[in-house]
């Protein structure tokens, strides 16, 4: 996967380059420091993935993404120190949204998600299914949780995210991020409300700020009395002390 890095801070670019040296199957092919330069480099280099800072001098990352007109369109992963830009990032179909300082495990997870998204977009059958799904969503006026999933807002309507497609959920202040195999979705709700709505589903609360699907856990790390769950997408999710018993029971741990 060919990657373009876009950030106006030299230290941030150096940090990203160092991280990418330890991610298999990727090549950093260039970098840019503002939105206009990013659009020029995207057209010249045709990268598969663009790691794009939101706040930059001149044209910011969101404006650059909105003006991006190239086929095939690269996957976008936004990075910023401010989480309130997340709804706008997902409005331009970002694969993921990372908060600074970027953690290596979250970057690797975002790259894996972008890689899967790109592979799926190459399949004509998948593209047809998505068009049909969007048409259905635009004609539906409901919001929140239905019997089998969530309705999340998008720029031109709403998208249904089936509960069965969600790998894990993390809190982001007044919002939650629903992480699926191909991308993340932002929903305005609380963890307490989610816990009530997710009763009887396969998603297990493992922390005051996280739910996890147990069958997505590939490794359990132990440190003293604490547990960390490693998921199939490489995300590391801390287990809260009051949830350890339930997690051990669900995973059948000793």
N, C-alpha and C positions, 0 to 999 in steps of 0.2 A: 504494500500500500504506500503510495507516494503522498507525502505530507508537506503542506505549506504552513509555516508559523507566522502569525500576525500579532504583533504587540509593540507598543511604543517604548517599552521599558527593556533596556539591554539585559538586565539581570533576569527578568522573566523569560526572555528568549533563551538565555544561557541555561536556565533551570529546565526548560522544556527540552532543549537539545540533549541535555544530560539524561533526562528520563527516557527519551526516545532511543538512546543508545542501548537501553536495556529492555526494549520491547521488540520481540521477534517479528519479522515480516514487514517492517516499515522502513522507509527511507525519507529523511528530511531533504526535500529538493530545493527549498528556498525559504526566504523570510521577507516580511514587509513590516512597515512601521506605522502605516495609517490606512484608512479605508480605500483611498484612491489607488495607492500603490498595491494594495491587496487585490483589487479588481484587475489591475494590469498584470500582476504576476499569475493570477488564476487563469487569465486568458492565455498567457504565454506558456505556462508550465502544465496546465490541465491536471492539477493534483486530484487524488482520490479523496483526500480529507484536508480540511482547513481548520486549524486551531486558531480561533478568532477572538481577540480581546474586544470587549464592548466599548470601553471608554478610551478614545484616542483623540489626538488633535485633529481638527478638520472633520472629515467624514468618519463617524464612528462605526463600530463593527455591525450594529444593527442596520444602519442605513446601507452599508456596503452589501450586506446579505440581501436586503430588499431589492437592490438594484442588480443583483447577480443574474445574468441572462446568458447562460452557457449550457450546452448539452453535449455530454452528460454533466449534470450539475454535481459538484463535489459535496460530500457530506460535511456538515458544519458542527463543530463543537465550540461553544462559547466559553470564555473564561473571564471572570470579573470578581472584584472584591465586594460587589453589591448584589445581593440576592433578588432585589426587587425588579431587576431586569429580566428575570426568568420567564414571565408570561410572554414578553415580546420576543424572546429568543425562540420559544416553542412556536410562536405564531409564524416564524419564517422557517418552520420545519427543521429545527436543529435536532441533531441526533442526541446531544447531551449538553449539560450546562454545569460547569465546574466553578467552584468558588476558590479564589486565591487565599492563601498560598495553595497551589495545586498539589494534591497528594498523588504519589506514584500509582497507588492501587486504583484510585478513581480515574486517572488518566488512562491506564491500561484497560479498565472496564469500558470507558468511553470509546476507545479505539476498537475494541472487540465489537461493541454495539454498532459502530459506524461500518465496520467491515461486513457484519451480517446484513445491515440495511442495504448496503450497496449490492451485495450478492442477490438479495431478494428483489431489488428494483430492476435487476437485469432479466428477470423472468417475466415474460409477457403475460403469463397466466396470472401471476401475482398482481401485476399492474391492473388487469381487468377487474380482479376481485376488489382492489382498493377503490376503483372508480365506482363500483356498485355500492360499496360500503359508504362512501362519501355522499352519494345521492340519497341513501336511506337516512343518513344522519341529518342532512339538511332539511328533510321533511319531518323530522321528529322534534318536538318542542320541549321534551322533558329534560330535567336536569338531575344531578345527584346520582343516587344509587338505585338501579332497578333490581330485579330479582337475580340477575346474573352478572352485572357489571356497573361501571360508572359512566356517566356522561360528563366529558370534560370539554370546556370551551375552546374553540379555535377561532381564527379570524373570520371565517365565513360560515360558522355554524357550531356544531358540536360533534365530538367523536365518541363513540362507545368503546370503552376499554373493558373487555370481559375480565371478570375476576380470575378465571383460569389462566389468563395470559400474564398475570402480575407475578413477578418473581419475589419482589420485596418492596417495602414502602418505608420512606424515611420522612421525618418531620422537617419543615423549613419555615419556622415561625408560624404565620397564619395559614400556611399552605402545607400540603404534603406532596411528595414526588412519588408517582407510581412507576416503578421500574419494570419494564417488560424486556423481552429478549431483543427487541429491535429499537426501542427508544424509551424515553421517559416522558411522563405527562404530569402537568401541574394541576392540582385541584385545591380550591379554597375550602378547607375544613379543618377539624381538629383531630388529634389522635384519640381523644376520648369518644368523639362521635364515630370515628372509624371502628373502634373496638366494639361498640354496640352494633354497628351495621354489619361487621364481619363475623359475628358469632355464627358458628356452624359451617364456616368455610375452611379451606385448607390453610389459610394464612394465620400464622401464630404470632402473637405479640411477644417479642423477645427483649424489649427495652421500652422505656417510656417514650422513645422517639423512633421506634422501628418495629415493623412486622416482617416476617420472613416465611416463605414457603419451605417447609422442612425438606421436601424432596429435591430442592435446589442446593442444599448444603453438601459440599464435597469434602470439607475438612473442619475439624474442631480443634482450635488451639487453646491450650490451657496455660495460664500463668497465675501461680498461687491459687486463689480460689475463683478466679474470673475465667470466663469463656469468651472466645471470639469465633464467630461462624464465618467460614470462607465459602462463598457461593460459587456457582458454576461460572458466573461472569467475572470472577476475581474480586468482587466486592468483599470487604471485611466488615462484619456487623458485630458490634459489642453486645453481649448479653447482660442485661441489668441484673443486679443481685437478687431482686425479688422474682425474677423470671427464670432463674437457673433450674429450679425443680421442674417446671413445666417443659422447659427445653430438653432436659435430660430424658424426661418421660416420652416426649414426642420423638426424639431421635434414638430412644432405647440405649442411652449411654449408661455406663456403670457409675 
